[in-house]
Amino acid sequence: MGVLIHHNYSAFERPNDNHLTRLAHAVLDQEKEQPGDINIIFTNNDEILELNRKYLNHDYYTDVIAFHYGPSMEVEGDVFISLDKVQENARWYEADFEDELLRVTIHGLLHLIGYRDQTEEEKEFMHSLEDKYIDYYRQHFR
């Protein structure tokens, strides 16, 4: 059990896999959750669109999709991240690519934990947690 990183698409430079794994464990630890099997899968827009259409009935690109495995005492699931969309977001928000990648990775993990972002209040709260864990990453891994 643990966090595994998968590279289905490698067109972009990413943070060190070991650092991302340690960050994921830190997020789960600070949220008082036990990690089960978690896969973080770096992919592209084509695969994200296919997943969005097939499983969520959405016909658009997105940066991250999280699939929780189901009832368990541990946090388990898959987090798919489109590196293409992360790059688009970084440009749009005038952010650093690595910071945007960390943000969506953390966002996906928070969804696996059970956080939602349907309302403005939920979105703001998740964004504050993302900021917190990006700061943690900067302090410990940069």
PyMOL commands that set and color helices and strands:
alter all, ss='L'
color gray80, all
select helices_A, chain A and resi 17-30+45-56+83-92+97-113+120-141
alter helices_A, ss='H'
color red, helices_A
select strands_A, chain A and resi 2-7+35-43+64-68+75-82
alter strands_A, ss='S'
color yellow, strands_A
deselect
rebuild
show_as cartoon
